[in-house]
Amino acid sequence: MAQRNILLMTTLGHRDILLDEQPLPRDRFRTTCQELLDAVKRDPSHWNRIRFPLLERLLQWVRTLDGPDAPLALRDLHLSLYLIATDQRGGRFAETDTVALAALAEEWVKRRQEAFGALRVRRWTFDGNPAAFDETLFFFRKLAAEGAVPSIDAPTRVLVHVTSGTPALVFGTLVGLAPVLPRSTLVLVLPPGADSPLPFALLPELERLQSLRDAALALEHWNPALAAAFLERAGAPSPFQQMLRALALRLQFDFERALRLLEREVLPHAAFPMLRRLAEGETRYLQALVRAVEGIRVAETPAPEPYRVLLEELWQSAKIAWSRNDAATFLATLFRFQEAVLRWATEHTLGLPTGSRREGGKVVSLPAYQERLAHDPAFREVASRNGIDPVRPPSRDALHALLSVAAERGNPLAQRVLDACRPIDALAGLRNASIVGHGFEPVSREAIADRLRETQQRSDPETLLDELARAAGIDTTTVPLETLRTNLLQLLEQLQVRPT
C-alpha cells in the first residue's frame, strides 16, 4: 500500500495521560509529568505504568482514513505530529500547564518510531494565559504568519484533534490556523468512552459563515450584487441570491429584468415564506415602476402621475449613493432627480408635456409642447427670452424657465419646487466639470461641500435633496428601500444559524 502523509495536530490536557490507569493529581499535574519524564529517562521500565489513551486511539483511527475495510499499516504512515502545550512560567496556575506532558508524550511517540514509515514530532508551547481568547488567537496567527505550519500538498491529510485543552486554546488553534489549513482539514473530537473520534469538516463551515457575514456587510453598504456573490460562495439557496441580484438591478433602474428575475427565480419557491413575501411586495412595486416608465415613454400629452413613483425611486437612489460615499453617483442622481421634479411640476401645473419622440432620425419635443410654446404668449415670451428651441426636448434650464410662468401666476407648488431647485443649481458647475458631466474635476463629499460653501449655501447636500423631495410631496422621514434591506439582513441572519 502507498505511503500516506498525515499531519496531526493535537491540543493536550489532563485527560491525555494515565498513571497506573489513574489520572494524575490536578494540583501537581505539571510536577508529576516532569517527575515521570525524569523517571523514564533513568529507567524505561516506568513506561509500563504510563498510558496515553487519547493518542493511542487517534493513531489507531488514522489507519482507517482509507476506509474501515482497508486499514493502513502504521509502517506506511508518514506522520507529522504537532503537540500543543501550555507553559505559564510560574504563578498559581503553573501546575495546570501541559508543557511537561508534551515532552513526555513526544518521548512516548518516538519510542514507537519503528511503527511509522517516517515520523516528525514538534511542540508548540503557548506561554500566555490559556483562558484568554485574544492571546491564544494572536499566538496561533503569529505561528501561521511565521510559516510554522509547513506547506501542505494536496495528498496530505490534515487532522486537528481538539478534545483536550482550554476552550480558548481550542479556539485559538482552529481560528488562528484556519487561513493556512486546507479546506479538507478534519477536526477531531474524542467523546468520553468512544473508541474513535468524530470527524468534522469545520473549515468549510467557517468559510460558509464568513461568506454569509460578508454578504450581510455588503448589503449594509448597499452593494447587493456583491452580497449575492458572497451568498453563492456560501452555498446559500438560489432564491436568496436571486433576490439580492434583483435588488441590484432595481438600483440600476433595470426594473424589467429585476421583475423577471423575481418571477422566475424567487416567487416559485414556497419553501422560504418570508423571502417569498418580500419578493411579492417587490414584484408589485416593480410592476408599478415598469408601468410608470412605459407611461412616460408613450405619453403624447401631459402625464404627471407616472412620475410620482419614479421620483421617489430617484430620491432613494440619491440617498443610497450618499450613504455609501459614492459622491459621483449622488451628484449625477441629484441632478437627474431635479430634472424629473421639474418635468413633473411643469406637466402638473402648466399642462405642458415634457417628453420626446423620434422623428426623421432625430429626437424632438412632442407636438403639444411645440404648439403651446408657439401660440401661448407667456410661453412664447419665456422661450424667446431664454433661447428655448420649441423643437428640442426641454432641458433642465428650459423647464426651470417654463415653470417660472406657473410661479408668477401664483402657483405654490411651482414656487416651492423652484425655491428647492435654486440651491442645487450651485452644484451645476461642479457636475458639468466632473466625470458625470464633461470633465475630470474631482467629485467627493468634500468637493461638494466646498462648492456649497463657495456659493454661500448653508445646507448640506443631503438636506438639499430632501428639501426638493418634500417640495414634490415625498415623505422623507423614511427610505422604503431601507425597510427591505433590514428584512433581507434578518434573512441573512437566519441563514447563518440554519442547519446545513
VEXDREN-2710 file (C-alpha; in Angstrom, 1 decimal):
% VEXDREN-2710
k/r/px/py/pz
1/MET/0.0/0.0/0.0
2/ALA/1.2/3.5/-0.8
3/GLN/2.6/5.7/1.9
4/ARG/0.2/8.2/3.3
5/ASN/1.3/11.7/4.5
6/ILE/-0.7/12.7/7.6
7/LEU/-0.3/15.9/9.6
8/LEU/-1.9/15.5/13.0
9/MET/-2.2/18.5/15.4
10/THR/-3.5/17.9/18.9
11/THR/-4.1/20.1/22.0
12/LEU/-3.2/18.5/25.3
13/GLY/-5.0/18.3/28.6
14/HIS/-5.2/16.5/31.9
15/ARG/-7.2/13.6/30.4
16/ASP/-4.4/12.7/27.9
17/ILE/-2.3/10.6/30.4
18/LEU/-3.0/7.9/32.9
19/LEU/-0.6/6.5/35.5
20/ASP/-1.4/3.0/36.7
21/GLU/-4.8/3.6/34.9
22/GLN/-5.5/6.7/37.1
23/PRO/-5.5/10.4/36.2
24/LEU/-2.7/12.5/37.6
25/PRO/-3.4/14.8/40.5
26/ARG/-4.5/18.1/39.2
27/ASP/-2.8/20.2/41.9
28/ARG/0.6/18.5/41.0
29/PHE/-0.1/17.8/37.3
30/ARG/2.9/19.6/35.8
31/THR/5.3/18.4/38.6
32/THR/4.1/14.8/38.3
33/CYS/4.6/14.8/34.5
34/GLN/8.1/16.2/34.9
35/GLU/8.9/13.5/37.5
36/LEU/7.6/10.8/35.2
37/LEU/9.7/12.2/32.3
38/ASP/12.8/12.1/34.6
39/ALA/11.9/8.6/35.8
40/VAL/11.5/7.0/32.3
41/LYS/14.8/8.5/31.2
42/ARG/16.5/6.8/34.2
43/ASP/14.5/3.6/33.9
44/PRO/12.5/2.8/30.7
45/SER/10.5/0.2/32.6
46/HIS/8.4/3.0/34.0
47/TRP/6.8/3.3/30.6
48/ASN/4.7/0.2/31.5
49/ARG/2.9/2.3/34.1
50/ILE/2.0/5.1/31.6
51/ARG/-0.7/5.3/29.0
52/PHE/-1.8/7.9/26.6
53/PRO/-5.4/6.9/25.9
54/LEU/-6.4/9.6/23.5
55/LEU/-3.2/9.5/21.4
56/GLU/-3.5/5.7/21.3
57/ARG/-7.0/5.8/19.9
58/LEU/-6.1/8.6/17.5
59/LEU/-3.2/6.7/16.0
60/GLN/-5.4/3.6/15.6
61/TRP/-8.1/5.7/13.9
62/VAL/-5.8/7.3/11.3
63/ARG/-5.2/3.8/9.9
64/THR/-8.9/3.8/8.7
65/LEU/-8.6/7.0/6.7
66/ASP/-8.9/5.0/3.5
67/GLY/-12.0/3.2/4.9
68/PRO/-12.6/0.7/7.6
69/ASP/-12.1/-2.2/5.2
70/ALA/-8.7/-1.1/4.2
71/PRO/-6.7/-0.4/7.3
72/LEU/-3.4/1.4/6.8
73/ALA/-0.4/-0.2/8.4
74/LEU/1.3/2.2/10.8
75/ARG/4.6/1.5/9.0
76/ASP/3.1/3.0/5.8
77/LEU/2.4/6.3/7.6
78/HIS/4.5/9.4/7.1
79/LEU/3.3/11.2/10.3
80/SER/4.0/14.8/11.3
81/LEU/2.7/15.2/14.9
82/TYR/2.3/18.7/16.5
83/LEU/1.7/18.7/20.2
84/ILE/0.1/21.9/21.5
85/ALA/1.0/22.6/25.2
86/THR/0.9/25.5/27.7
87/ASP/3.6/27.0/29.9
88/GLN/2.6/29.9/32.0
89/ARG/6.1/30.1/33.6
90/GLY/5.2/30.5/37.2
91/GLY/2.2/31.7/39.1
92/ARG/-0.6/29.9/40.9
93/PHE/-1.9/28.2/37.7
94/ALA/1.5/26.8/36.6
95/GLU/0.6/23.3/37.8
96/THR/-2.2/23.2/35.3
97/ASP/0.3/23.5/32.4
98/THR/0.9/20.7/29.9
99/VAL/4.5/21.6/28.8
100/ALA/6.0/18.6/30.7
101/LEU/3.1/16.4/29.4
102/ALA/4.1/17.3/25.8
103/ALA/7.7/16.4/26.4
104/LEU/6.6/13.1/27.9
105/ALA/4.2/12.4/25.0
106/GLU/6.9/13.2/22.5
107/GLU/9.2/10.6/24.1
108/TRP/6.4/8.0/24.1
109/VAL/5.7/8.5/20.4
110/LYS/9.4/8.4/19.5
111/ARG/9.7/5.1/21.3
112/ARG/7.3/3.8/18.6
113/GLN/9.5/5.2/15.8
114/GLU/9.5/1.8/14.1
115/ALA/5.7/1.9/13.7
116/PHE/5.8/4.8/11.3
117/GLY/7.3/5.0/7.8
118/ALA/8.7/8.4/8.9
119/LEU/8.0/10.5/12.0
120/ARG/8.3/14.1/12.8
121/VAL/7.3/15.4/16.2
122/ARG/7.1/19.1/17.0
123/ARG/5.9/21.0/20.0
124/TRP/4.1/24.4/20.0
125/THR/4.2/25.9/23.5
126/PHE/1.8/28.7/24.4
127/ASP/3.2/30.8/27.2
128/GLY/0.3/33.2/27.7
129/ASN/-3.0/32.8/29.6
130/PRO/-4.7/29.7/28.2
131/ALA/-8.1/31.2/29.2
132/ALA/-7.6/34.4/27.2
133/PHE/-9.2/34.0/23.7
134/ASP/-7.4/37.1/22.3
135/GLU/-4.0/35.9/23.4
136/THR/-4.4/32.4/22.0
137/LEU/-5.7/33.7/18.7
138/PHE/-2.6/36.1/18.4
139/PHE/-0.2/33.2/19.2
140/PHE/-1.5/30.9/16.5
141/ARG/-1.9/33.7/14.0
142/LYS/1.7/34.5/14.6
143/LEU/2.7/30.9/14.1
144/ALA/0.8/30.9/10.8
145/ALA/2.4/34.2/9.7
146/GLU/5.9/33.0/10.5
147/GLY/5.4/29.8/8.5
148/ALA/5.4/27.4/11.4
149/VAL/2.9/25.3/9.5
150/PRO/4.6/23.6/6.6
151/SER/3.4/23.9/3.1
152/ILE/0.7/21.3/2.7
153/ASP/0.4/19.5/-0.6
154/ALA/-3.0/18.2/-1.8
155/PRO/-2.5/14.5/-0.9
156/THR/-1.6/15.3/2.7
157/ARG/-4.4/14.6/5.2
158/VAL/-4.6/17.2/7.9
159/LEU/-6.2/16.4/11.2
160/VAL/-6.7/18.7/14.2
161/HIS/-7.6/17.0/17.4
162/VAL/-9.2/19.3/20.0
163/THR/-10.7/17.1/22.7
164/SER/-8.3/18.4/25.3
165/GLY/-7.2/21.9/26.4
166/THR/-9.0/25.0/27.4
167/PRO/-11.8/26.4/25.3
168/ALA/-9.6/29.4/24.5
169/LEU/-6.7/27.2/23.4
170/VAL/-9.0/25.2/21.1
171/PHE/-10.5/28.4/19.7
172/GLY/-7.0/29.8/19.0
173/THR/-5.9/26.6/17.3
174/LEU/-8.9/26.4/15.0
175/VAL/-9.4/30.1/14.2
176/GLY/-5.8/31.2/14.2
177/LEU/-4.5/28.4/12.0
178/ALA/-7.6/28.3/9.7
179/PRO/-6.0/30.6/7.0
180/VAL/-3.1/28.1/6.4
181/LEU/-5.1/24.9/6.6
182/PRO/-6.7/23.2/3.6
183/ARG/-10.4/23.0/3.3
184/SER/-10.2/19.2/3.6
185/THR/-8.9/19.5/7.2
186/LEU/-10.8/17.3/9.6
187/VAL/-11.4/18.5/13.2
188/LEU/-11.5/15.5/15.6
189/VAL/-13.2/15.2/18.9
190/LEU/-13.0/12.0/21.0
191/PRO/-16.1/11.7/23.2
192/PRO/-15.6/10.1/26.6
193/GLY/-15.6/6.3/26.2
194/ALA/-15.6/6.4/22.4
195/ASP/-13.2/4.1/20.5
196/SER/-12.8/6.5/17.6
197/PRO/-13.0/10.3/17.1
198/LEU/-15.9/12.2/15.5
199/PRO/-14.5/13.9/12.4
200/PHE/-16.0/17.3/11.4
201/ALA/-15.1/19.4/8.3
202/LEU/-15.0/22.6/10.2
203/LEU/-13.2/24.9/7.8
204/PRO/-15.8/24.8/5.0
205/GLU/-18.4/25.7/7.7
206/LEU/-16.3/28.6/8.9
207/GLU/-15.9/29.7/5.3
208/ARG/-19.6/29.5/4.8
209/LEU/-20.3/31.5/7.9
210/GLN/-17.7/34.1/6.9
211/SER/-19.2/34.4/3.5
212/LEU/-22.7/35.0/5.0
213/ARG/-21.2/37.7/7.2
214/ASP/-19.5/39.2/4.2
215/ALA/-22.8/39.2/2.4
216/ALA/-24.5/41.0/5.2
217/LEU/-21.8/43.6/5.3
218/ALA/-22.0/44.1/1.6
219/LEU/-25.8/44.6/1.9
220/GLU/-25.3/47.0/4.8
221/HIS/-23.2/49.1/2.4
222/TRP/-25.8/48.9/-0.3
223/ASN/-23.9/46.5/-2.6
224/PRO/-26.5/43.8/-3.2
225/ALA/-24.6/42.4/-6.2
226/LEU/-21.5/41.7/-4.1
227/ALA/-23.8/40.3/-1.4
228/ALA/-25.2/37.9/-3.9
229/ALA/-21.7/36.8/-4.9
230/PHE/-20.9/36.0/-1.2
231/LEU/-24.2/34.1/-0.9
232/GLU/-23.2/32.0/-3.9
233/ARG/-19.8/31.3/-2.3
234/ALA/-21.6/30.3/0.9
235/GLY/-23.8/27.8/-1.0
236/ALA/-27.0/29.7/0.1
237/PRO/-30.2/28.7/-1.6
238/SER/-30.5/30.2/-5.1
239/PRO/-33.7/32.2/-4.3
240/PHE/-31.8/34.3/-1.7
241/GLN/-29.1/35.0/-4.2
242/GLN/-31.6/36.0/-6.9
243/MET/-33.5/38.3/-4.6
244/LEU/-30.3/40.3/-4.0
245/ARG/-29.5/40.3/-7.7
246/ALA/-33.0/41.6/-8.4
247/LEU/-32.4/44.4/-5.8
248/ALA/-29.1/45.2/-7.6
249/LEU/-30.9/45.5/-10.9
250/ARG/-33.6/47.8/-9.3
251/LEU/-30.8/50.1/-8.0
252/GLN/-29.6/50.3/-11.6
253/PHE/-33.2/51.2/-12.7
254/ASP/-33.4/47.9/-14.7
255/PHE/-36.9/47.3/-13.4
256/GLU/-38.0/44.8/-16.1
257/ARG/-35.0/42.5/-15.6
258/ALA/-35.4/42.7/-11.8
259/LEU/-39.1/41.8/-12.2
260/ARG/-38.4/38.8/-14.5
261/LEU/-35.8/37.5/-12.1
262/LEU/-38.2/37.6/-9.2
263/GLU/-41.0/36.0/-11.2
264/ARG/-38.8/33.2/-12.5
265/GLU/-36.2/32.5/-9.7
266/VAL/-37.8/33.6/-6.4
267/LEU/-41.6/33.5/-6.4
268/PRO/-41.9/29.9/-7.5
269/HIS/-40.0/28.7/-4.3
270/ALA/-42.5/28.5/-1.5
271/ALA/-40.0/26.8/0.8
272/PHE/-38.9/30.2/2.1
273/PRO/-42.1/32.0/3.2
274/MET/-40.6/35.3/4.4
275/LEU/-38.4/35.6/1.3
276/ARG/-41.5/34.9/-0.8
277/ARG/-43.5/37.6/1.0
278/LEU/-40.7/40.1/0.4
279/ALA/-40.5/39.1/-3.3
280/GLU/-44.2/39.5/-3.7
281/GLY/-44.0/43.1/-2.3
282/GLU/-41.1/43.8/-4.5
283/THR/-42.9/42.4/-7.5
284/ARG/-45.9/44.7/-7.0
285/TYR/-43.6/47.7/-6.7
286/LEU/-41.5/46.8/-9.7
287/GLN/-44.7/46.3/-11.7
288/ALA/-45.7/49.9/-10.8
289/LEU/-42.3/51.2/-11.8
290/VAL/-42.4/49.4/-15.2
291/ARG/-45.9/50.8/-15.8
292/ALA/-44.6/54.3/-14.9
293/VAL/-41.7/54.1/-17.2
294/GLU/-43.8/52.9/-20.1
295/GLY/-46.5/55.5/-19.3
296/ILE/-43.9/58.3/-19.6
297/ARG/-42.4/56.7/-22.7
298/VAL/-45.6/56.6/-24.7
299/ALA/-47.2/59.8/-23.4
300/GLU/-48.2/62.4/-26.1
301/THR/-50.0/64.6/-23.6
302/PRO/-49.2/65.7/-20.1
303/ALA/-48.8/62.7/-17.8
304/PRO/-47.6/63.8/-14.4
305/GLU/-49.0/60.9/-12.5
306/PRO/-46.5/58.2/-13.6
307/TYR/-43.7/60.4/-12.3
308/ARG/-44.8/60.0/-8.7
309/VAL/-43.3/56.6/-8.1
310/LEU/-40.2/57.3/-10.2
311/LEU/-39.5/60.5/-8.3
312/GLU/-39.4/58.5/-5.0
313/GLU/-37.1/55.9/-6.7
314/LEU/-34.7/58.6/-7.8
315/TRP/-34.7/60.2/-4.3
316/GLN/-34.0/56.9/-2.7
317/SER/-31.2/56.2/-5.2
318/ALA/-29.5/59.5/-4.4
319/LYS/-29.9/58.9/-0.6
320/ILE/-28.3/55.5/-1.0
321/ALA/-25.4/56.8/-3.1
322/TRP/-24.7/59.4/-0.5
323/SER/-24.8/56.9/2.4
324/ARG/-22.3/54.6/0.7
325/ASN/-20.0/57.6/0.0
326/ASP/-20.5/57.4/-3.8
327/ALA/-20.3/61.2/-4.4
328/ALA/-20.2/61.0/-8.2
329/THR/-23.3/58.9/-8.4
330/PHE/-25.0/61.1/-5.8
331/LEU/-24.3/64.2/-7.8
332/ALA/-25.5/62.7/-11.1
333/THR/-28.6/61.3/-9.5
334/LEU/-29.3/64.6/-7.6
335/PHE/-29.5/66.5/-10.9
336/ARG/-31.5/63.7/-12.6
337/PHE/-33.9/64.0/-9.7
338/GLN/-34.1/67.7/-10.0
339/GLU/-34.8/67.4/-13.8
340/ALA/-37.5/64.8/-13.1
341/VAL/-39.2/67.0/-10.4
342/LEU/-39.1/70.0/-12.9
343/ARG/-40.7/67.8/-15.5
344/TRP/-43.4/66.5/-13.1
345/ALA/-44.1/70.0/-11.8
346/THR/-44.3/71.5/-15.3
347/GLU/-46.7/68.9/-16.5
348/HIS/-48.7/69.1/-13.3
349/THR/-49.0/72.9/-13.0
350/LEU/-48.9/74.0/-16.7
351/GLY/-50.3/71.0/-18.6
352/LEU/-47.1/71.1/-20.8
353/PRO/-46.0/67.6/-22.0
354/THR/-42.2/67.4/-21.4
355/GLY/-41.5/64.1/-23.2
356/SER/-40.0/63.5/-26.6
357/ARG/-40.2/61.2/-29.6
358/ARG/-38.1/60.2/-32.7
359/GLU/-38.9/62.0/-35.9
360/GLY/-36.8/61.7/-39.0
361/GLY/-33.8/60.2/-37.1
362/LYS/-33.9/63.0/-34.5
363/VAL/-35.2/63.2/-31.0
364/VAL/-37.7/66.1/-30.9
365/SER/-40.2/67.5/-28.4
366/LEU/-43.9/66.5/-28.6
367/PRO/-46.3/68.3/-30.9
368/ALA/-48.4/69.5/-28.0
369/TYR/-45.4/71.1/-26.4
370/GLN/-44.3/72.8/-29.6
371/GLU/-47.9/74.1/-30.2
372/ARG/-48.2/75.6/-26.7
373/LEU/-44.8/77.4/-27.0
374/ALA/-45.8/78.7/-30.4
375/HIS/-49.3/80.0/-29.5
376/ASP/-49.3/80.8/-25.8
377/PRO/-48.0/84.4/-25.4
378/ALA/-46.5/83.8/-22.0
379/PHE/-44.6/80.7/-23.1
380/ARG/-43.6/82.3/-26.4
381/GLU/-42.1/85.2/-24.4
382/VAL/-40.3/82.9/-22.0
383/ALA/-38.9/80.8/-24.9
384/SER/-37.7/83.9/-26.7
385/ARG/-36.1/85.4/-23.6
386/ASN/-34.3/82.2/-22.6
387/GLY/-33.4/80.9/-26.1
388/ILE/-35.6/77.9/-25.9
389/ASP/-36.0/76.0/-29.1
390/PRO/-39.5/74.6/-29.2
391/VAL/-38.5/71.6/-31.4
392/ARG/-35.8/70.4/-29.0
393/PRO/-36.9/68.4/-26.0
394/PRO/-37.0/70.7/-22.9
395/SER/-33.7/70.8/-21.0
396/ARG/-33.4/71.4/-17.3
397/ASP/-32.8/75.1/-17.8
398/ALA/-35.8/75.3/-20.2
399/LEU/-38.0/73.5/-17.6
400/HIS/-36.9/75.9/-14.9
401/ALA/-37.8/78.9/-17.1
402/LEU/-41.1/77.5/-18.1
403/LEU/-42.1/76.6/-14.5
404/SER/-41.4/80.2/-13.5
405/VAL/-44.6/81.0/-15.5
406/ALA/-46.7/79.0/-13.1
407/ALA/-44.9/80.5/-10.1
408/GLU/-45.6/84.0/-11.5
409/ARG/-49.2/83.1/-11.7
410/GLY/-49.2/82.3/-8.0
411/ASN/-49.0/78.5/-8.1
412/PRO/-47.5/77.5/-4.7
413/LEU/-46.2/74.1/-5.9
414/ALA/-44.3/75.7/-8.7
415/GLN/-42.8/78.2/-6.3
416/ARG/-41.8/75.5/-3.8
417/VAL/-40.1/73.5/-6.5
418/LEU/-38.2/76.5/-7.8
419/ASP/-37.1/77.5/-4.4
420/ALA/-35.8/74.0/-3.6
421/CYS/-34.0/73.8/-7.0
422/ARG/-32.2/77.1/-6.6
423/PRO/-29.5/76.0/-4.1
424/ILE/-28.9/72.8/-6.0
425/ASP/-28.1/74.8/-9.1
426/ALA/-25.0/76.0/-7.2
427/LEU/-23.5/72.5/-7.9
428/ALA/-24.2/72.6/-11.6
429/GLY/-20.7/73.8/-12.4
430/LEU/-19.1/71.0/-10.4
431/ARG/-21.4/68.4/-12.1
432/ASN/-20.6/69.7/-15.6
433/ALA/-16.8/69.8/-15.0
434/SER/-16.7/66.3/-13.4
435/ILE/-16.7/62.8/-14.8
436/VAL/-20.6/62.7/-14.6
437/GLY/-20.5/65.8/-16.9
438/HIS/-17.8/66.7/-19.4
439/GLY/-14.6/66.9/-17.4
440/PHE/-12.3/65.4/-14.8
441/GLU/-12.8/67.7/-11.8
442/PRO/-12.8/65.7/-8.6
443/VAL/-16.1/64.6/-7.2
444/SER/-16.2/63.8/-3.5
445/ARG/-18.2/64.7/-0.4
446/GLU/-15.5/67.3/0.4
447/ALA/-15.6/68.8/-3.1
448/ILE/-19.4/69.1/-3.0
449/ALA/-19.2/70.7/0.5
450/ASP/-16.5/73.1/-0.7
451/ARG/-18.6/74.2/-3.7
452/LEU/-21.6/74.8/-1.5
453/ARG/-19.5/77.0/0.9
454/GLU/-18.1/78.9/-2.1
455/THR/-21.6/79.8/-3.2
456/GLN/-22.7/80.6/0.4
457/GLN/-25.2/77.7/0.7
458/ARG/-25.7/76.8/4.3
459/SER/-27.4/73.4/3.8
460/ASP/-25.6/70.1/3.3
461/PRO/-26.1/68.1/0.1
462/GLU/-28.4/65.6/1.6
463/THR/-30.6/68.3/3.1
464/LEU/-30.9/70.0/-0.3
465/LEU/-32.0/66.6/-1.8
466/ASP/-34.6/66.1/0.9
467/GLU/-36.0/69.7/0.6
468/LEU/-36.6/69.2/-3.1
469/ALA/-38.2/65.8/-2.4
470/ARG/-40.6/67.4/0.2
471/ALA/-41.4/70.1/-2.4
472/ALA/-42.5/67.3/-4.7
473/GLY/-44.7/65.8/-2.0
474/ILE/-42.4/62.9/-1.0
475/ASP/-42.3/61.7/2.6
476/THR/-38.6/61.9/3.6
477/THR/-39.0/60.6/7.1
478/THR/-38.2/57.0/5.9
479/VAL/-36.5/55.4/3.0
480/PRO/-38.7/52.5/1.9
481/LEU/-35.8/50.5/0.5
482/GLU/-34.1/50.6/3.9
483/THR/-37.0/48.5/5.2
484/LEU/-36.5/46.0/2.5
485/ARG/-32.8/45.9/3.3
486/THR/-33.5/45.4/7.0
487/ASN/-35.7/42.4/6.2
488/LEU/-33.1/40.9/3.9
489/LEU/-30.5/41.3/6.6
490/GLN/-32.7/39.4/9.0
491/LEU/-33.0/36.6/6.4
492/LEU/-29.2/36.5/6.2
493/GLU/-29.0/36.2/10.0
494/GLN/-31.4/33.2/9.7
495/LEU/-29.1/31.6/7.1
496/GLN/-26.2/31.8/9.5
497/VAL/-28.0/29.7/12.1
498/ARG/-29.8/27.4/9.6
499/PRO/-28.6/23.8/9.7
500/THR/-26.6/22.8/6.7
END
